[in-house]
Amino acid sequence: MSTQHSKIQLLAHASFKITTPEGHVILIDPWYTGNPVLPPDITIPEKIDLILITHGHSDHLDTKLVDIIRTYSPKVIANPIVRWYLQEQGVPLHVFEPMNAGGTVSILDVKVTMTNAFHFAQINLPDGKIGYPHASNGFIVWMSDDISVYYSGDTSVFGDMELIGEIYEPDIAILPIGDRFTMGPLEAAFATRLLKVKHVIPCHYGTMATLTGTPERLKALTEDIERLQIHALQAGEEMDTAGIKNGNW
């Protein structure tokens, strides 16, 4: 299977699927098990080539992820603490593409850079305890059609987003806007300006009553940014990136 352009699908909440021009399937922070806003027709893909994990909170690290990895044999990129946890659950070492913040790897016709994020995280263990405290990360993903996506992960706004924009020049930023646990629309509006992106996909909002940020508020706070497009995808909706480079959006 191949596609002419990269495609980005919001699965639900903050889980995304990217399909590359070569037909490789990349999952970012997959959350299928117990996701209350996942459409019933959205199921685990028939193949998974790469999984990117920003941190170990249960709405980003599926409780059945180990089984998913065993079944589909994807490559996995996660920060060292999450990687260590998954190894202790029986995921073999060869599955991982080890890296850390600031590094870039080439894999499956894409390049992946791990970035910083500001969000304290831990993993809820099966025995009811918590462990493995760690910092979260974000990712830059470049596809072969020259489309680059910045997935910030759960984070506050931070000044070095300006550096991320200058160094990596992402075409699309996927930003949380729910507030309380991450950026809200106000902070995401500042992040958009720091990154200098023209395409933003908001996520991590509305899943529960405490996540009060809305795409409408983000649009209102960024209406002065020329040519900015806020792509408020519905759960399950897919975005074809054709036209982004030539300005047809």
C-alpha positions in Angstrom: 0.0 0.0 0.0 1.3 3.5 -0.8 -0.2 7.0 -0.5 0.8 10.0 -2.5 0.9 12.3 0.5 1.3 11.9 4.2 -2.0 11.5 6.1 -2.7 12.4 9.7 -5.6 10.8 11.6 -6.8 11.8 15.0 -7.8 8.6 16.6 -9.2 10.2 19.8 -8.0 12.5 22.6 -4.2 12.7 21.9 -3.7 9.5 19.9 -2.8 9.9 16.3 -2.0 7.7 13.3 0.3 8.9 10.5 0.4 7.1 7.2 3.5 7.9 5.2 3.8 8.2 1.4 5.3 4.7 1.5 2.3 3.3 3.4 4.1 2.9 6.7 1.8 3.3 9.7 3.0 5.3 12.7 1.0 5.5 15.9 1.7 8.3 18.4 0.6 7.7 22.0 -1.9 5.0 21.2 -4.8 4.7 23.6 -7.3 2.2 22.4 -8.2 0.3 25.6 -10.9 2.2 27.6 -10.7 5.4 25.6 -14.1 6.9 26.1 -14.1 9.1 23.0 -12.6 6.5 20.6 -15.2 5.9 17.8 -16.3 2.2 17.8 -15.3 1.8 14.2 -11.7 2.9 15.0 -9.7 -0.3 15.7 -6.1 -1.2 15.9 -4.7 -1.1 12.3 -3.9 -4.3 10.4 -0.2 -3.3 10.5 1.8 -1.0 12.7 5.4 -0.1 11.7 6.4 2.4 14.3 5.1 3.6 17.7 6.1 6.9 19.3 5.4 7.3 23.0 5.8 10.7 24.7 5.2 9.6 28.3 3.7 6.9 30.5 0.4 8.3 31.6 -2.5 5.9 30.9 -4.1 8.2 28.3 -0.9 8.0 26.2 0.4 4.5 27.0 -2.2 1.9 26.3 -2.6 -0.7 29.1 -2.4 -3.4 26.4 0.6 -1.9 24.6 2.9 -4.8 25.4 0.4 -7.2 23.7 0.0 -4.8 20.8 3.8 -4.8 20.3 4.0 -8.6 20.5 1.3 -8.9 17.9 2.4 -6.3 15.4 6.2 -6.2 15.9 6.6 -2.5 15.3 9.7 -0.5 16.1 9.2 1.6 19.3 10.6 5.0 20.3 10.2 6.2 23.8 12.3 8.0 26.4 14.7 5.8 28.4 12.4 5.4 31.5 9.4 4.3 29.5 11.6 2.1 27.4 13.0 0.5 30.6 9.5 -0.1 31.9 8.4 -1.8 28.6 11.5 -4.0 28.7 10.7 -5.1 32.2 7.2 -6.1 30.9 8.9 -8.4 28.4 9.3 -6.2 25.3 12.5 -7.4 23.7 15.4 -5.0 23.3 15.6 -5.2 19.5 12.1 -3.6 19.2 13.4 -0.3 20.4 15.1 2.5 18.5 16.9 4.1 21.5 17.3 7.8 21.6 16.9 10.8 23.9 15.9 14.5 23.7 17.8 16.4 21.0 18.6 13.3 18.9 17.4 12.4 15.5 17.1 8.9 13.9 16.2 7.8 10.4 13.8 4.9 10.2 11.2 3.6 7.8 11.7 6.4 5.3 11.1 9.0 8.0 13.3 11.0 10.4 12.3 11.3 14.0 13.6 13.9 16.4 12.9 13.8 20.2 12.2 17.1 21.8 11.8 18.3 25.3 8.3 18.8 26.9 7.4 20.1 30.3 5.0 17.7 32.0 5.6 15.4 35.0 4.7 11.8 34.4 4.6 8.4 36.0 3.3 4.9 35.1 0.3 3.3 36.8 1.4 -0.2 37.6 -0.9 -3.3 37.5 -0.7 -3.7 41.3 -2.3 -0.3 41.8 1.0 1.4 42.7 2.7 4.0 40.6 6.3 4.2 39.5 8.9 5.1 36.9 8.7 8.9 37.3 10.0 10.7 34.2 9.8 13.8 32.1 7.7 13.8 28.9 8.9 14.4 25.4 7.7 15.6 22.1 8.6 14.5 18.5 9.3 16.0 15.1 8.5 13.6 12.3 9.6 14.3 8.8 8.1 12.3 5.9 9.5 11.7 2.5 7.1 14.2 0.9 8.8 16.9 2.9 5.9 17.3 5.4 7.1 17.7 8.9 4.9 17.4 12.0 5.7 18.6 15.5 3.8 16.6 18.1 4.4 18.5 21.3 3.0 15.9 23.7 1.5 16.9 26.9 3.3 20.1 27.9 3.1 23.7 29.0 4.2 26.4 26.7 8.0 27.1 26.9 10.3 29.6 25.3 12.4 27.0 23.5 9.4 26.3 21.2 10.8 29.3 19.3 14.1 27.3 18.8 12.1 24.2 17.8 10.4 26.4 15.1 13.7 27.9 14.0 15.7 24.6 13.9 13.1 22.2 12.5 10.6 24.5 10.7 7.6 22.2 11.2 4.7 22.5 8.8 2.1 21.2 11.3 2.0 21.5 15.1 -0.2 19.1 17.1 -0.8 20.9 20.4 -2.8 20.1 23.5 -5.4 22.7 24.4 -7.4 21.1 27.2 -5.9 23.2 30.1 -5.5 22.0 33.7 -3.0 19.2 32.9 -1.5 20.8 29.7 -1.6 24.0 27.8 -5.0 25.7 27.4 -5.9 27.7 24.3 -4.1 30.8 25.7 -0.8 29.0 26.0 -1.3 27.1 22.8 -1.8 30.5 21.0 1.6 31.6 22.3 3.1 28.3 21.3 1.7 28.8 17.8 3.4 32.2 17.6 6.7 30.9 18.9 6.7 28.0 16.5 5.7 30.2 13.5 3.6 27.3 12.1 0.6 27.9 9.8 -1.2 24.6 10.5 -2.2 23.5 14.0 -4.2 20.4 15.0 -5.5 20.8 18.6 -5.9 17.8 20.8 -6.2 16.6 24.4 -9.5 18.5 25.1 -13.1 17.6 25.8 -12.3 14.0 26.8 -13.4 14.7 30.3 -15.2 17.6 32.0 -11.9 19.0 33.4 -10.4 19.5 29.9 -12.3 22.7 29.1 -10.2 24.3 26.3 -11.8 24.5 22.9 -10.7 24.9 19.3 -13.0 27.9 19.0 -11.2 29.7 21.8 -7.8 28.9 20.2 -9.1 30.3 16.9 -10.3 33.5 18.6 -6.9 34.0 20.2 -5.0 33.5 17.0 -7.3 35.2 14.4 -4.6 37.9 13.9 -2.0 35.3 12.6 -2.0 35.6 8.8 -2.8 32.4 6.9 -3.1 30.3 10.1 -5.3 27.2 9.7 -6.7 25.5 12.9 -7.6 21.9 11.9 -10.1 20.8 14.6 -10.3 17.2 13.6 -13.1 15.0 15.0 -12.2 11.7 16.5 -11.5 9.3 13.6 -11.1 12.1 11.1 -8.1 12.0 8.7 -6.2 15.0 7.2 -4.5 14.7 3.9 -1.5 16.9 3.8 -1.6 17.5 0.1 -1.6 21.2 -0.6 0.3 22.3 2.5 3.6 23.0 0.7 2.0 24.8 -2.2 -0.3 26.9 -0.1 -3.5 25.4 -1.3 -5.0 25.1 2.2 
